[in-house]
Amino acid sequence: MNQLKLGDVRKLQIQDGDVLVVPAGVDPAAVQAFLKVLGELDPAPLGVTVAIGPIETISQAQMEAAGWYRK
């Protein structure tokens, strides 16, 4: 088992409308569990999207279909 080091701890500030990217190959059930935990935060962030894998491979048409628009 690995030791937890203070330098390994990161603070996340997830805000409404954020897109979170997790590595390809992550179990979808783990993503669902993560989303459930996010919903239990007080206050819970609204409109958070979790994308699995590199978002650079998503086409512009796919992004627009999901409601994402380039600025």
PDB file of N, CA, C and O in Angstrom:
ATOM      1  N   MET A   1       0.847  -1.182   0.000  1.00  0.00           N
ATOM      2  CA  MET A   1       0.000   0.000   0.000  1.00  0.00           C
ATOM      3  C   MET A   1       0.893   1.246   0.000  1.00  0.00           C
ATOM      4  O   MET A   1       1.883   1.313   0.728  1.00  0.00           O
ATOM      5  N   ASN A   2       0.532   2.215  -0.815  1.00  0.00           N
ATOM      6  CA  ASN A   2       1.302   3.455  -0.908  1.00  0.00           C
ATOM      7  C   ASN A   2       0.992   4.383   0.260  1.00  0.00           C
ATOM      8  O   ASN A   2      -0.123   4.408   0.780  1.00  0.00           O
ATOM      9  N   GLN A   3       1.997   5.135   0.654  1.00  0.00           N
ATOM     10  CA  GLN A   3       1.821   6.137   1.697  1.00  0.00           C
ATOM     11  C   GLN A   3       1.236   7.407   1.091  1.00  0.00           C
ATOM     12  O   GLN A   3       1.581   7.783  -0.029  1.00  0.00           O
ATOM     13  N   LEU A   4       0.364   8.055   1.824  1.00  0.00           N
ATOM     14  CA  LEU A   4      -0.193   9.331   1.395  1.00  0.00           C
ATOM     15  C   LEU A   4       0.775  10.429   1.791  1.00  0.00           C
ATOM     16  O   LEU A   4       1.175  10.537   2.950  1.00  0.00           O
ATOM     17  N   LYS A   5       1.148  11.245   0.810  1.00  0.00           N
ATOM     18  CA  LYS A   5       2.050  12.364   1.062  1.00  0.00           C
ATOM     19  C   LYS A   5       1.278  13.662   0.867  1.00  0.00           C
ATOM     20  O   LYS A   5       0.420  13.753  -0.010  1.00  0.00           O
ATOM     21  N   LEU A   6       1.579  14.649   1.671  1.00  0.00           N
ATOM     22  CA  LEU A   6       0.874  15.918   1.588  1.00  0.00           C
ATOM     23  C   LEU A   6       0.928  16.497   0.181  1.00  0.00           C
ATOM     24  O   LEU A   6      -0.044  17.101  -0.273  1.00  0.00           O
ATOM     25  N   GLY A   7       2.041  16.323  -0.511  1.00  0.00           N
ATOM     26  CA  GLY A   7       2.172  16.837  -1.870  1.00  0.00           C
ATOM     27  C   GLY A   7       1.257  16.158  -2.876  1.00  0.00           C
ATOM     28  O   GLY A   7       1.049  16.672  -3.975  1.00  0.00           O
ATOM     29  N   ASP A   8       0.705  14.997  -2.502  1.00  0.00           N
ATOM     30  CA  ASP A   8      -0.195  14.267  -3.395  1.00  0.00           C
ATOM     31  C   ASP A   8      -1.644  14.737  -3.284  1.00  0.00           C
ATOM     32  O   ASP A   8      -2.480  14.365  -4.108  1.00  0.00           O
ATOM     33  N   VAL A   9      -1.946  15.549  -2.276  1.00  0.00           N
ATOM     34  CA  VAL A   9      -3.312  15.998  -2.047  1.00  0.00           C
ATOM     35  C   VAL A   9      -3.593  17.218  -2.923  1.00  0.00           C
ATOM     36  O   VAL A   9      -2.808  18.165  -2.960  1.00  0.00           O
ATOM     37  N   ARG A  10      -4.698  17.180  -3.610  1.00  0.00           N
ATOM     38  CA  ARG A  10      -5.110  18.296  -4.467  1.00  0.00           C
ATOM     39  C   ARG A  10      -6.498  18.752  -4.061  1.00  0.00           C
ATOM     40  O   ARG A  10      -7.365  17.927  -3.772  1.00  0.00           O
ATOM     41  N   LYS A  11      -6.711  20.035  -4.037  1.00  0.00           N
ATOM     42  CA  LYS A  11      -8.029  20.594  -3.738  1.00  0.00           C
ATOM     43  C   LYS A  11      -8.749  20.826  -5.053  1.00  0.00           C
ATOM     44  O   LYS A  11      -8.222  21.473  -5.959  1.00  0.00           O
ATOM     45  N   LEU A  12      -9.939  20.300  -5.146  1.00  0.00           N
ATOM     46  CA  LEU A  12     -10.754  20.506  -6.338  1.00  0.00           C
ATOM     47  C   LEU A  12     -11.842  21.517  -6.022  1.00  0.00           C
ATOM     48  O   LEU A  12     -12.487  21.442  -4.976  1.00  0.00           O
ATOM     49  N   GLN A  13     -12.039  22.440  -6.908  1.00  0.00           N
ATOM     50  CA  GLN A  13     -13.122  23.403  -6.775  1.00  0.00           C
ATOM     51  C   GLN A  13     -14.014  23.230  -7.994  1.00  0.00           C
ATOM     52  O   GLN A  13     -13.879  23.935  -8.994  1.00  0.00           O
ATOM     53  N   ILE A  14     -14.917  22.286  -7.886  1.00  0.00           N
ATOM     54  CA  ILE A  14     -15.819  21.993  -8.994  1.00  0.00           C
ATOM     55  C   ILE A  14     -16.964  22.982  -8.941  1.00  0.00           C
ATOM     56  O   ILE A  14     -17.629  23.140  -7.917  1.00  0.00           O
ATOM     57  N   GLN A  15     -17.182  23.650 -10.077  1.00  0.00           N
ATOM     58  CA  GLN A  15     -18.197  24.697 -10.143  1.00  0.00           C
ATOM     59  C   GLN A  15     -19.278  24.314 -11.137  1.00  0.00           C
ATOM     60  O   GLN A  15     -19.098  23.418 -11.961  1.00  0.00           O
ATOM     61  N   ASP A  16     -20.401  25.004 -11.044  1.00  0.00           N
ATOM     62  CA  ASP A  16     -21.506  24.770 -11.963  1.00  0.00           C
ATOM     63  C   ASP A  16     -21.020  24.838 -13.415  1.00  0.00           C
ATOM     64  O   ASP A  16     -20.292  25.755 -13.794  1.00  0.00           O
ATOM     65  N   GLY A  17     -21.430  23.864 -14.208  1.00  0.00           N
ATOM     66  CA  GLY A  17     -21.123  23.865 -15.625  1.00  0.00           C
ATOM     67  C   GLY A  17     -19.757  23.317 -15.996  1.00  0.00           C
ATOM     68  O   GLY A  17     -19.414  23.302 -17.178  1.00  0.00           O
ATOM     69  N   ASP A  18     -18.966  22.867 -15.032  1.00  0.00           N
ATOM     70  CA  ASP A  18     -17.633  22.341 -15.334  1.00  0.00           C
ATOM     71  C   ASP A  18     -17.712  21.045 -16.138  1.00  0.00           C
ATOM     72  O   ASP A  18     -18.668  20.278 -16.021  1.00  0.00           O
ATOM     73  N   VAL A  19     -16.692  20.824 -16.949  1.00  0.00           N
ATOM     74  CA  VAL A  19     -16.505  19.565 -17.657  1.00  0.00           C
ATOM     75  C   VAL A  19     -15.283  18.901 -17.030  1.00  0.00           C
ATOM     76  O   VAL A  19     -14.188  19.463 -17.047  1.00  0.00           O
ATOM     77  N   LEU A  20     -15.473  17.711 -16.480  1.00  0.00           N
ATOM     78  CA  LEU A  20     -14.392  16.962 -15.861  1.00  0.00           C
ATOM     79  C   LEU A  20     -14.003  15.829 -16.795  1.00  0.00           C
ATOM     80  O   LEU A  20     -14.869  15.110 -17.293  1.00  0.00           O
ATOM     81  N   VAL A  21     -12.722  15.664 -17.036  1.00  0.00           N
ATOM     82  CA  VAL A  21     -12.233  14.620 -17.938  1.00  0.00           C
ATOM     83  C   VAL A  21     -11.506  13.571 -17.109  1.00  0.00           C
ATOM     84  O   VAL A  21     -10.573  13.882 -16.368  1.00  0.00           O
ATOM     85  N   VAL A  22     -11.947  12.325 -17.246  1.00  0.00           N
ATOM     86  CA  VAL A  22     -11.282  11.209 -16.579  1.00  0.00           C
ATOM     87  C   VAL A  22     -10.610  10.348 -17.651  1.00  0.00           C
ATOM     88  O   VAL A  22     -11.030  10.363 -18.808  1.00  0.00           O
ATOM     89  N   PRO A  23      -9.580   9.606 -17.277  1.00  0.00           N
ATOM     90  CA  PRO A  23      -8.842   8.825 -18.275  1.00  0.00           C
ATOM     91  C   PRO A  23      -9.710   7.775 -18.963  1.00  0.00           C
ATOM     92  O   PRO A  23     -10.652   7.242 -18.377  1.00  0.00           O
ATOM     93  N   ALA A  24      -9.369   7.494 -20.219  1.00  0.00           N
ATOM     94  CA  ALA A  24     -10.041   6.425 -20.953  1.00  0.00           C
ATOM     95  C   ALA A  24      -9.836   5.124 -20.203  1.00  0.00           C
ATOM     96  O   ALA A  24      -8.788   4.910 -19.593  1.00  0.00           O
ATOM     97  N   GLY A  25     -10.821   4.266 -20.246  1.00  0.00           N
ATOM     98  CA  GLY A  25     -10.714   2.981 -19.583  1.00  0.00           C
ATOM     99  C   GLY A  25     -11.270   2.963 -18.176  1.00  0.00           C
ATOM    100  O   GLY A  25     -11.311   1.909 -17.542  1.00  0.00           O
ATOM    101  N   VAL A  26     -11.702   4.118 -17.670  1.00  0.00           N
ATOM    102  CA  VAL A  26     -12.298   4.163 -16.333  1.00  0.00           C
ATOM    103  C   VAL A  26     -13.644   3.444 -16.399  1.00  0.00           C
ATOM    104  O   VAL A  26     -14.416   3.618 -17.342  1.00  0.00           O
ATOM    105  N   ASP A  27     -13.903   2.641 -15.385  1.00  0.00           N
ATOM    106  CA  ASP A  27     -15.152   1.885 -15.311  1.00  0.00           C
ATOM    107  C   ASP A  27     -16.330   2.859 -15.231  1.00  0.00           C
ATOM    108  O   ASP A  27     -16.352   3.719 -14.351  1.00  0.00           O
ATOM    109  N   PRO A  28     -17.313   2.741 -16.138  1.00  0.00           N
ATOM    110  CA  PRO A  28     -18.479   3.639 -16.092  1.00  0.00           C
ATOM    111  C   PRO A  28     -19.206   3.608 -14.748  1.00  0.00           C
ATOM    112  O   PRO A  28     -19.789   4.613 -14.341  1.00  0.00           O
ATOM    113  N   ALA A  29     -19.180   2.472 -14.057  1.00  0.00           N
ATOM    114  CA  ALA A  29     -19.817   2.406 -12.732  1.00  0.00           C
ATOM    115  C   ALA A  29     -19.087   3.314 -11.745  1.00  0.00           C
ATOM    116  O   ALA A  29     -19.716   3.906 -10.868  1.00  0.00           O
ATOM    117  N   ALA A  30     -17.774   3.428 -11.878  1.00  0.00           N
ATOM    118  CA  ALA A  30     -17.003   4.320 -11.007  1.00  0.00           C
ATOM    119  C   ALA A  30     -17.359   5.774 -11.295  1.00  0.00           C
ATOM    120  O   ALA A  30     -17.419   6.592 -10.377  1.00  0.00           O
ATOM    121  N   VAL A  31     -17.595   6.099 -12.563  1.00  0.00           N
ATOM    122  CA  VAL A  31     -17.989   7.460 -12.933  1.00  0.00           C
ATOM    123  C   VAL A  31     -19.369   7.765 -12.343  1.00  0.00           C
ATOM    124  O   VAL A  31     -19.597   8.858 -11.825  1.00  0.00           O
ATOM    125  N   GLN A  32     -20.282   6.806 -12.422  1.00  0.00           N
ATOM    126  CA  GLN A  32     -21.613   7.001 -11.850  1.00  0.00           C
ATOM    127  C   GLN A  32     -21.529   7.218 -10.340  1.00  0.00           C
ATOM    128  O   GLN A  32     -22.229   8.071  -9.793  1.00  0.00           O
ATOM    129  N   ALA A  33     -20.672   6.445  -9.667  1.00  0.00           N
ATOM    130  CA  ALA A  33     -20.486   6.617  -8.225  1.00  0.00           C
ATOM    131  C   ALA A  33     -19.919   8.000  -7.913  1.00  0.00           C
ATOM    132  O   ALA A  33     -20.316   8.635  -6.936  1.00  0.00           O
ATOM    133  N   PHE A  34     -18.984   8.465  -8.751  1.00  0.00           N
ATOM    134  CA  PHE A  34     -18.395   9.796  -8.587  1.00  0.00           C
ATOM    135  C   PHE A  34     -19.466  10.873  -8.742  1.00  0.00           C
ATOM    136  O   PHE A  34     -19.521  11.813  -7.949  1.00  0.00           O
ATOM    137  N   LEU A  35     -20.310  10.740  -9.752  1.00  0.00           N
ATOM    138  CA  LEU A  35     -21.380  11.711  -9.963  1.00  0.00           C
ATOM    139  C   LEU A  35     -22.357  11.725  -8.785  1.00  0.00           C
ATOM    140  O   LEU A  35     -22.871  12.777  -8.406  1.00  0.00           O
ATOM    141  N   LYS A  36     -22.603  10.549  -8.216  1.00  0.00           N
ATOM    142  CA  LYS A  36     -23.488  10.481  -7.053  1.00  0.00           C
ATOM    143  C   LYS A  36     -22.888  11.260  -5.885  1.00  0.00           C
ATOM    144  O   LYS A  36     -23.596  11.996  -5.199  1.00  0.00           O
ATOM    145  N   VAL A  37     -21.595  11.101  -5.661  1.00  0.00           N
ATOM    146  CA  VAL A  37     -20.920  11.830  -4.586  1.00  0.00           C
ATOM    147  C   VAL A  37     -20.975  13.335  -4.844  1.00  0.00           C
ATOM    148  O   VAL A  37     -21.196  14.118  -3.920  1.00  0.00           O
ATOM    149  N   LEU A  38     -20.775  13.738  -6.101  1.00  0.00           N
ATOM    150  CA  LEU A  38     -20.864  15.167  -6.428  1.00  0.00           C
ATOM    151  C   LEU A  38     -22.247  15.713  -6.081  1.00  0.00           C
ATOM    152  O   LEU A  38     -22.370  16.838  -5.596  1.00  0.00           O
ATOM    153  N   GLY A  39     -23.277  14.921  -6.329  1.00  0.00           N
ATOM    154  CA  GLY A  39     -24.637  15.348  -6.030  1.00  0.00           C
ATOM    155  C   GLY A  39     -24.913  15.491  -4.546  1.00  0.00           C
ATOM    156  O   GLY A  39     -25.862  16.165  -4.146  1.00  0.00           O
ATOM    157  N   GLU A  40     -24.082  14.856  -3.731  1.00  0.00           N
ATOM    158  CA  GLU A  40     -24.262  14.924  -2.283  1.00  0.00           C
ATOM    159  C   GLU A  40     -23.518  16.096  -1.647  1.00  0.00           C
ATOM    160  O   GLU A  40     -23.662  16.344  -0.450  1.00  0.00           O
ATOM    161  N   LEU A  41     -22.716  16.823  -2.446  1.00  0.00           N
ATOM    162  CA  LEU A  41     -22.005  17.982  -1.915  1.00  0.00           C
ATOM    163  C   LEU A  41     -22.997  19.076  -1.556  1.00  0.00           C
ATOM    164  O   LEU A  41     -24.095  19.140  -2.109  1.00  0.00           O
ATOM    165  N   ASP A  42     -22.602  19.930  -0.632  1.00  0.00           N
ATOM    166  CA  ASP A  42     -23.469  21.030  -0.232  1.00  0.00           C
ATOM    167  C   ASP A  42     -22.709  22.343  -0.379  1.00  0.00           C
ATOM    168  O   ASP A  42     -21.821  22.604   0.433  1.00  0.00           O
ATOM    169  N   PRO A  43     -22.995  23.157  -1.336  1.00  0.00           N
ATOM    170  CA  PRO A  43     -24.022  22.975  -2.358  1.00  0.00           C
ATOM    171  C   PRO A  43     -23.506  22.091  -3.495  1.00  0.00           C
ATOM    172  O   PRO A  43     -22.317  22.102  -3.813  1.00  0.00           O
ATOM    173  N   ALA A  44     -24.395  21.342  -4.086  1.00  0.00           N
ATOM    174  CA  ALA A  44     -24.030  20.460  -5.196  1.00  0.00           C
ATOM    175  C   ALA A  44     -23.825  21.298  -6.459  1.00  0.00           C
ATOM    176  O   ALA A  44     -24.654  22.153  -6.771  1.00  0.00           O
ATOM    177  N   PRO A  45     -22.726  21.064  -7.190  1.00  0.00           N
ATOM    178  CA  PRO A  45     -22.534  21.791  -8.451  1.00  0.00           C
ATOM    179  C   PRO A  45     -23.569  21.335  -9.481  1.00  0.00           C
ATOM    180  O   PRO A  45     -23.895  20.150  -9.562  1.00  0.00           O
ATOM    181  N   LEU A  46     -24.068  22.262 -10.247  1.00  0.00           N
ATOM    182  CA  LEU A  46     -25.099  21.958 -11.243  1.00  0.00           C
ATOM    183  C   LEU A  46     -24.492  21.864 -12.632  1.00  0.00           C
ATOM    184  O   LEU A  46     -23.537  22.573 -12.947  1.00  0.00           O
ATOM    185  N   GLY A  47     -25.037  21.002 -13.450  1.00  0.00           N
ATOM    186  CA  GLY A  47     -24.624  20.921 -14.850  1.00  0.00           C
ATOM    187  C   GLY A  47     -23.207  20.428 -15.069  1.00  0.00           C
ATOM    188  O   GLY A  47     -22.574  20.803 -16.055  1.00  0.00           O
ATOM    189  N   VAL A  48     -22.694  19.594 -14.171  1.00  0.00           N
ATOM    190  CA  VAL A  48     -21.341  19.060 -14.328  1.00  0.00           C
ATOM    191  C   VAL A  48     -21.386  17.896 -15.311  1.00  0.00           C
ATOM    192  O   VAL A  48     -22.244  17.020 -15.202  1.00  0.00           O
ATOM    193  N   THR A  49     -20.468  17.888 -16.264  1.00  0.00           N
ATOM    194  CA  THR A  49     -20.344  16.822 -17.241  1.00  0.00           C
ATOM    195  C   THR A  49     -19.042  16.088 -17.009  1.00  0.00           C
ATOM    196  O   THR A  49     -17.998  16.710 -16.810  1.00  0.00           O
ATOM    197  N   VAL A  50     -19.101  14.761 -17.033  1.00  0.00           N
ATOM    198  CA  VAL A  50     -17.887  13.961 -16.920  1.00  0.00           C
ATOM    199  C   VAL A  50     -17.664  13.282 -18.263  1.00  0.00           C
ATOM    200  O   VAL A  50     -18.501  12.505 -18.723  1.00  0.00           O
ATOM    201  N   ALA A  51     -16.536  13.579 -18.883  1.00  0.00           N
ATOM    202  CA  ALA A  51     -16.161  12.974 -20.160  1.00  0.00           C
ATOM    203  C   ALA A  51     -15.085  11.931 -19.899  1.00  0.00           C
ATOM    204  O   ALA A  51     -14.133  12.179 -19.158  1.00  0.00           O
ATOM    205  N   ILE A  52     -15.243  10.761 -20.514  1.00  0.00           N
ATOM    206  CA  ILE A  52     -14.265   9.693 -20.353  1.00  0.00           C
ATOM    207  C   ILE A  52     -13.349   9.701 -21.562  1.00  0.00           C
ATOM    208  O   ILE A  52     -13.800   9.589 -22.702  1.00  0.00           O
ATOM    209  N   GLY A  53     -12.057   9.836 -21.300  1.00  0.00           N
ATOM    210  CA  GLY A  53     -11.070   9.820 -22.380  1.00  0.00           C
ATOM    211  C   GLY A  53     -10.691  11.214 -22.806  1.00  0.00           C
ATOM    212  O   GLY A  53     -11.224  12.197 -22.292  1.00  0.00           O
ATOM    213  N   PRO A  54      -9.778  11.302 -23.737  1.00  0.00           N
ATOM    214  CA  PRO A  54      -9.307  12.621 -24.176  1.00  0.00           C
ATOM    215  C   PRO A  54     -10.393  13.360 -24.961  1.00  0.00           C
ATOM    216  O   PRO A  54     -10.915  12.852 -25.954  1.00  0.00           O
ATOM    217  N   ILE A  55     -10.722  14.565 -24.497  1.00  0.00           N
ATOM    218  CA  ILE A  55     -11.782  15.322 -25.181  1.00  0.00           C
ATOM    219  C   ILE A  55     -11.316  15.887 -26.514  1.00  0.00           C
ATOM    220  O   ILE A  55     -12.130  16.348 -27.314  1.00  0.00           O
ATOM    221  N   GLU A  56     -10.012  15.853 -26.756  1.00  0.00           N
ATOM    222  CA  GLU A  56      -9.496  16.348 -28.036  1.00  0.00           C
ATOM    223  C   GLU A  56      -9.982  15.494 -29.206  1.00  0.00           C
ATOM    224  O   GLU A  56      -9.960  15.949 -30.350  1.00  0.00           O
ATOM    225  N   THR A  57     -10.419  14.261 -28.934  1.00  0.00           N
ATOM    226  CA  THR A  57     -10.865  13.375 -30.007  1.00  0.00           C
ATOM    227  C   THR A  57     -12.344  13.550 -30.332  1.00  0.00           C
ATOM    228  O   THR A  57     -12.845  12.935 -31.274  1.00  0.00           O
ATOM    229  N   ILE A  58     -13.054  14.387 -29.561  1.00  0.00           N
ATOM    230  CA  ILE A  58     -14.479  14.610 -29.811  1.00  0.00           C
ATOM    231  C   ILE A  58     -14.623  15.618 -30.947  1.00  0.00           C
ATOM    232  O   ILE A  58     -14.001  16.681 -30.925  1.00  0.00           O
ATOM    233  N   SER A  59     -15.438  15.283 -31.931  1.00  0.00           N
ATOM    234  CA  SER A  59     -15.622  16.182 -33.074  1.00  0.00           C
ATOM    235  C   SER A  59     -16.458  17.388 -32.678  1.00  0.00           C
ATOM    236  O   SER A  59     -17.147  17.374 -31.657  1.00  0.00           O
ATOM    237  N   GLN A  60     -16.389  18.430 -33.496  1.00  0.00           N
ATOM    238  CA  GLN A  60     -17.167  19.636 -33.214  1.00  0.00           C
ATOM    239  C   GLN A  60     -18.661  19.314 -33.247  1.00  0.00           C
ATOM    240  O   GLN A  60     -19.423  19.849 -32.442  1.00  0.00           O
ATOM    241  N   ALA A  61     -19.086  18.451 -34.165  1.00  0.00           N
ATOM    242  CA  ALA A  61     -20.500  18.078 -34.249  1.00  0.00           C
ATOM    243  C   ALA A  61     -20.949  17.361 -32.974  1.00  0.00           C
ATOM    244  O   ALA A  61     -22.053  17.599 -32.484  1.00  0.00           O
ATOM    245  N   GLN A  62     -20.092  16.483 -32.435  1.00  0.00           N
ATOM    246  CA  GLN A  62     -20.432  15.788 -31.201  1.00  0.00           C
ATOM    247  C   GLN A  62     -20.518  16.768 -30.032  1.00  0.00           C
ATOM    248  O   GLN A  62     -21.400  16.653 -29.181  1.00  0.00           O
ATOM    249  N   MET A  63     -19.592  17.737 -29.996  1.00  0.00           N
ATOM    250  CA  MET A  63     -19.626  18.729 -28.924  1.00  0.00           C
ATOM    251  C   MET A  63     -20.899  19.568 -28.997  1.00  0.00           C
ATOM    252  O   MET A  63     -21.537  19.829 -27.978  1.00  0.00           O
ATOM    253  N   GLU A  64     -21.258  19.981 -30.192  1.00  0.00           N
ATOM    254  CA  GLU A  64     -22.465  20.794 -30.346  1.00  0.00           C
ATOM    255  C   GLU A  64     -23.704  19.994 -29.976  1.00  0.00           C
ATOM    256  O   GLU A  64     -24.641  20.543 -29.398  1.00  0.00           O
ATOM    257  N   ALA A  65     -23.724  18.693 -30.302  1.00  0.00           N
ATOM    258  CA  ALA A  65     -24.868  17.847 -29.952  1.00  0.00           C
ATOM    259  C   ALA A  65     -25.010  17.724 -28.433  1.00  0.00           C
ATOM    260  O   ALA A  65     -26.114  17.552 -27.916  1.00  0.00           O
ATOM    261  N   ALA A  66     -23.880  17.814 -27.729  1.00  0.00           N
ATOM    262  CA  ALA A  66     -23.899  17.747 -26.262  1.00  0.00           C
ATOM    263  C   ALA A  66     -24.136  19.109 -25.637  1.00  0.00           C
ATOM    264  O   ALA A  66     -24.226  19.217 -24.414  1.00  0.00           O
ATOM    265  N   GLY A  67     -24.241  20.164 -26.460  1.00  0.00           N
ATOM    266  CA  GLY A  67     -24.477  21.509 -25.945  1.00  0.00           C
ATOM    267  C   GLY A  67     -23.210  22.263 -25.617  1.00  0.00           C
ATOM    268  O   GLY A  67     -23.255  23.279 -24.923  1.00  0.00           O
ATOM    269  N   TRP A  68     -22.074  21.781 -26.106  1.00  0.00           N
ATOM    270  CA  TRP A  68     -20.795  22.467 -25.873  1.00  0.00           C
ATOM    271  C   TRP A  68     -20.494  23.322 -27.094  1.00  0.00           C
ATOM    272  O   TRP A  68     -20.611  22.860 -28.229  1.00  0.00           O
ATOM    273  N   TYR A  69     -20.113  24.545 -26.859  1.00  0.00           N
ATOM    274  CA  TYR A  69     -19.771  25.449 -27.955  1.00  0.00           C
ATOM    275  C   TYR A  69     -18.424  26.071 -27.683  1.00  0.00           C
ATOM    276  O   TYR A  69     -18.122  26.455 -26.553  1.00  0.00           O
ATOM    277  N   ARG A  70     -17.617  26.170 -28.719  1.00  0.00           N
ATOM    278  CA  ARG A  70     -16.294  26.782 -28.587  1.00  0.00           C
ATOM    279  C   ARG A  70     -16.464  28.284 -28.433  1.00  0.00           C
ATOM    280  O   ARG A  70     -17.339  28.895 -29.047  1.00  0.00           O
ATOM    281  N   LYS A  71     -15.604  28.868 -27.598  1.00  0.00           N
ATOM    282  CA  LYS A  71     -15.656  30.321 -27.406  1.00  0.00           C
ATOM    283  C   LYS A  71     -14.655  30.973 -28.312  1.00  0.00           C
ATOM    284  O   LYS A  71     -14.530  32.198 -28.314  1.00  0.00           O
TER     285      LYS A  71
END
